[in-house]
Amino acid sequence: MALSGLSMCAIVMENIGKPRVLKVTRIRIPKPAPGEVLVKVHATSVNPCDLHLRRGRLIIRKPMPHILGADLAGEIEAVADDVAGWETGARVCVCAEALGRVINGGYAEYCALPADHLIPLPEALDYQAAAAAGASFADAHHALVTQGKLKKADMVVIRGAAGIVGASAVQIARARGAKVIAISEGQFAARLHDIGADIVLEDAGDDLVRQVMVATEERGASLILHCSDELNLAQALDMLGPGGRLVLAGLPQKPQARLDAADLYLKNLSIVGSYGGIKRKDYESLLSNLAKGVYKPLIDQVMPLSQARAAHRKLEKEPGFGKLVLVPDSILEAAAKPANWIPID
């Protein structure tokens, strides 16, 4: 392999903790094992699961040191001898449950991973857009469609709608014909309307249940997707109409919650969690819809990979509207040079 013996830049963590445990390090470029390919990473992104893994709220299923990153987009650099169907130079993206948890993830210039994790990247979709959509759309699809059994006739309430998963969920629910009530901070109202929310309610005050009931003509929501850090289970159940479903997508800061079991019993309500991967065909469909413009990849900021620590702090303290995309510094530097640039020794 041409890159054998060379080093790469990676963001490595040797223990769990605060963002300072993320360290810019040079390590050897991995060689693809049997069944694997080596991907040159053009973009990855920061997802809530990265923060949970770094903090120790979710378990990393491999020995430290570890490289985070639940999704990536790039091009194939090398292919193991036993891998068929993939060639060097192919544009690919990856969003797998194992990535960044069971195996090293996308916070590096190169990533070796199983060939069956790869998805072809549509030509109309660039690397940064694919990484921005990646895990957020996959998580939203799993929550709404797989776990929530989303139907066209549903009246969907999305709590935390301006967040990474919530904004993706707004687009998916709207594209499937459901009516969407988005609950979020007031400053994001216009942008939520732009991506498909029918009604936007500000996440403030103590009359949210009343506002949802008015918006649904007293019927209540048929499906609630909760992807907010703050969990008020009793309030969420009060927003549901008979037979309604509540899907928890994300790990709240305080996961313990109280509820009145009579609500579940008398209204035939159900509560399900949503944590897991997305089927290959569903992810290919998401990418196709992104390439066609049905969905919009939402990017808050593109940052150099070396600033991963700052990106984690930003997502923790001042989340914006859309994803924080990380691009290897070498990629950004190459893009900044003019096309006719000639190095001078």
C-alpha positions in Angstrom: 0.0 0.0 0.0 1.4 3.4 -1.0 0.6 4.9 2.4 2.1 2.1 4.4 4.3 3.4 7.2 3.1 7.0 6.9 1.4 8.9 9.7 -1.8 10.9 9.8 -3.5 13.4 12.0 -6.2 12.1 14.3 -8.2 13.3 17.3 -7.4 10.7 20.0 -8.9 10.2 23.4 -7.1 8.0 26.0 -9.8 8.3 28.7 -13.2 9.7 29.2 -13.8 13.2 30.5 -14.3 16.8 29.4 -13.4 18.1 25.9 -9.8 18.5 26.9 -9.3 14.7 26.6 -9.5 15.1 22.8 -5.9 15.5 21.6 -4.5 16.2 18.2 -2.1 13.4 17.6 -0.1 11.9 14.8 -0.5 8.1 14.5 0.2 5.5 11.8 -2.2 5.3 8.9 -4.1 2.0 9.5 -3.8 -0.8 6.9 -7.1 -2.3 5.9 -7.5 -5.8 7.4 -9.3 -8.6 5.4 -12.8 -7.4 4.5 -11.9 -3.8 5.1 -11.2 -0.6 3.0 -9.2 2.5 3.9 -11.1 5.7 3.4 -9.6 9.1 3.1 -11.9 11.3 5.2 -13.1 14.5 3.6 -15.6 15.4 6.3 -17.1 14.1 9.5 -19.4 15.8 12.1 -20.1 16.2 15.8 -23.1 14.3 17.1 -24.6 14.0 20.5 -23.5 10.4 20.8 -19.9 11.7 20.5 -20.4 13.8 23.5 -22.0 11.0 25.5 -19.2 8.6 24.6 -16.6 11.1 25.6 -18.3 11.8 28.9 -18.8 8.0 29.6 -22.6 8.2 29.5 -22.4 5.6 26.7 -19.8 2.8 26.6 -17.0 2.6 24.1 -16.8 -1.0 23.0 -13.1 -1.2 22.4 -9.9 -0.5 24.4 -8.5 3.0 24.6 -7.0 5.0 22.9 -10.1 5.7 20.8 -11.2 7.9 17.9 -14.7 9.3 17.9 -16.9 10.1 14.9 -20.2 8.5 14.1 -20.3 9.3 10.4 -17.9 10.3 7.6 -17.7 11.0 3.9 -14.7 10.5 1.8 -13.0 8.5 -1.0 -11.6 5.0 -1.0 -7.8 5.1 -0.7 -7.1 1.3 -0.5 -9.0 -2.0 -0.6 -8.1 -5.3 1.1 -7.3 -8.1 -1.4 -10.5 -10.0 -0.5 -12.9 -7.1 -1.0 -14.8 -7.0 -4.2 -17.1 -4.4 -5.7 -15.2 -1.3 -4.5 -12.4 0.5 -6.2 -9.9 3.2 -5.1 -11.2 6.7 -5.7 -14.9 5.8 -5.2 -16.9 8.5 -3.3 -18.5 6.9 -0.2 -20.1 7.8 3.1 -20.5 5.8 6.2 -23.1 5.9 9.0 -23.0 2.7 11.1 -23.9 2.0 14.7 -20.4 0.6 15.2 -18.5 3.6 13.8 -16.9 5.7 16.6 -18.1 3.2 19.3 -17.0 -0.3 18.4 -14.4 0.7 15.9 -12.4 4.0 15.5 -14.5 6.7 13.9 -14.2 9.6 11.5 -12.1 12.1 13.6 -9.0 11.3 11.5 -7.5 11.8 8.1 -8.0 8.1 7.3 -10.3 5.4 8.6 -10.1 1.6 8.0 -13.5 0.0 8.3 -15.5 -3.0 7.0 -16.5 -2.8 3.3 -20.1 -3.6 4.1 -20.4 -0.3 6.0 -19.9 1.7 2.8 -22.7 3.5 1.0 -22.0 5.1 -2.5 -22.2 8.9 -2.3 -24.4 10.4 -5.0 -22.6 12.7 -7.3 -24.9 15.6 -6.6 -24.1 15.4 -2.9 -20.8 16.9 -1.6 -18.8 15.5 1.3 -19.7 18.1 3.8 -23.4 17.9 3.1 -23.3 14.1 3.4 -21.4 14.3 6.8 -23.9 17.0 8.0 -26.9 14.8 7.2 -25.3 11.5 8.2 -26.1 10.4 11.7 -28.8 13.1 12.4 -31.1 12.0 9.5 -30.4 8.3 10.3 -31.3 8.8 14.0 -34.4 10.8 13.0 -35.5 8.2 10.5 -35.0 5.4 13.1 -37.0 7.3 15.7 -39.9 8.4 13.5 -40.3 5.6 11.0 -38.8 2.5 12.7 -39.8 3.1 16.3 -42.6 5.6 15.9 -44.4 4.0 13.0 -44.9 7.3 11.3 -48.0 7.6 9.1 -49.2 10.3 6.7 -52.2 11.0 8.9 -50.1 11.6 12.0 -50.1 14.9 14.0 -46.4 15.0 15.0 -45.0 17.1 17.9 -41.2 17.4 17.9 -39.7 18.6 21.1 -36.2 20.0 20.6 -37.0 20.6 17.0 -34.0 22.9 16.4 -31.5 20.3 17.5 -29.5 18.1 15.3 -32.0 15.2 15.3 -35.1 17.4 15.6 -34.5 19.5 12.5 -33.9 16.3 10.5 -37.1 14.8 11.9 -39.1 17.9 10.9 -38.1 17.4 7.3 -38.7 13.6 7.3 -42.2 14.0 8.9 -43.2 16.8 6.5 -41.9 14.9 3.4 -44.1 11.9 4.5 -47.2 14.0 4.6 -47.6 14.4 8.4 -48.5 17.7 10.1 -45.6 18.9 12.2 -45.7 21.0 15.4 -42.2 22.0 16.3 -41.3 23.0 19.8 -38.0 24.9 20.2 -36.3 28.1 21.2 -38.0 31.2 19.7 -35.1 32.4 17.7 -35.3 29.3 15.4 -38.9 29.7 14.5 -38.4 31.1 11.0 -35.9 28.5 10.1 -38.1 25.7 11.3 -41.0 27.0 9.2 -38.6 27.1 6.2 -37.8 23.3 6.6 -41.4 22.2 6.9 -42.8 22.9 10.3 -46.5 23.8 10.1 -46.6 25.3 13.6 -43.7 26.4 15.8 -44.2 26.8 19.6 -41.7 28.4 21.8 -40.3 26.1 24.5 -41.1 28.4 27.4 -43.8 28.8 30.0 -46.1 26.3 31.6 -48.9 26.3 29.0 -47.3 24.1 26.3 -49.9 21.4 26.7 -52.7 23.9 26.2 -51.0 25.2 23.1 -50.6 21.8 21.6 -54.2 20.9 22.3 -55.3 24.2 20.6 -53.1 23.5 17.6 -54.5 20.0 17.3 -58.1 21.1 17.8 -58.3 19.3 21.1 -57.4 15.9 19.7 -53.8 15.9 20.9 -50.8 14.6 19.1 -50.7 11.1 17.7 -46.9 11.0 17.8 -44.4 12.9 19.9 -40.7 12.8 19.2 -38.7 14.0 22.2 -35.1 14.9 21.4 -34.6 17.7 24.0 -32.1 17.6 26.9 -35.0 18.4 29.3 -37.4 15.5 29.9 -40.9 16.2 31.3 -42.6 12.9 30.8 -45.9 13.8 32.4 -46.2 16.9 30.2 -45.4 14.9 27.0 -48.1 12.3 27.8 -50.6 15.1 28.4 -49.9 16.3 24.9 -50.9 12.9 23.4 -54.3 12.0 22.2 -55.8 8.5 22.7 -53.5 5.8 21.2 -50.6 8.2 20.9 -47.0 7.2 20.8 -44.0 8.9 22.6 -40.6 8.2 21.2 -37.5 9.2 23.2 -34.6 10.0 20.8 -31.6 11.1 22.7 -30.3 10.8 26.3 -31.7 13.6 28.5 -29.4 15.3 31.0 -31.5 13.9 33.8 -32.9 10.6 32.4 -35.0 9.7 35.5 -38.6 10.7 35.1 -42.0 10.4 36.9 -45.3 9.5 35.3 -48.8 8.6 36.2 -49.4 5.0 34.9 -53.1 5.9 34.6 -52.3 8.1 31.6 -50.9 5.1 29.8 -53.8 2.8 30.8 -56.7 5.1 30.2 -55.5 6.6 26.9 -53.8 3.5 25.5 -50.5 5.3 25.2 -47.1 3.9 24.4 -43.5 5.0 25.2 -40.5 3.6 23.2 -36.9 4.5 23.1 -34.9 5.0 19.9 -31.3 3.9 19.8 -29.8 1.9 16.9 -28.7 1.8 13.4 -30.6 2.4 10.1 -31.1 -0.2 7.4 -28.9 0.2 4.3 -31.8 0.7 1.9 -33.3 3.4 4.2 -30.0 5.2 4.3 -29.6 5.0 0.6 -33.1 6.5 0.2 -32.1 9.3 2.6 -29.0 10.1 0.6 -31.1 10.1 -2.7 -33.6 12.5 -1.2 -30.8 14.8 0.0 -29.2 14.7 -3.5 -32.6 15.6 -5.1 -33.2 18.5 -2.7 -36.2 16.8 -0.9 -34.2 17.2 2.3 -31.7 20.0 3.2 -28.4 19.2 4.9 -28.2 21.8 7.7 -24.7 23.0 8.5 -24.1 25.5 11.4 -20.3 25.7 10.9 -17.4 24.0 9.2 -14.4 23.7 11.4 -10.9 22.2 11.0 -10.6 18.7 12.5 -7.9 20.0 14.8 -10.6 22.1 16.5 -12.7 19.1 17.5 -12.2 20.0 21.2 -13.7 23.5 20.5 -16.5 22.0 18.5 -17.5 19.8 21.4 -17.5 22.8 23.7 -19.6 24.7 21.3 -22.2 21.9 20.9 -22.4 21.6 24.7 -22.7 25.3 25.5 -24.2 27.1 22.5 -25.7 24.8 20.0 -26.8 26.5 16.7 -29.1 25.4 14.0 -27.5 22.6 12.1 -24.4 20.4 12.3 -20.8 21.2 13.2 -18.9 19.6 10.4 -15.2 18.7 10.9 -12.9 18.7 7.9 -9.3 17.5 8.1 -6.9 20.5 8.1 -5.0 19.1 5.1 -8.2 19.1 3.1 -9.1 22.7 4.0 -5.5 23.8 3.2 -5.5 22.1 -0.2 -8.9 23.7 -1.0 -7.6 27.2 -0.2 -4.7 26.9 -2.7 -5.3 28.2 -6.3 -5.8 25.6 -9.0 -2.4 26.5 -10.6 -0.5 26.4 -7.3 3.0 25.0 -7.7 5.0 24.1 -4.6 8.5 25.7 -4.3 11.1 23.6 -2.6 
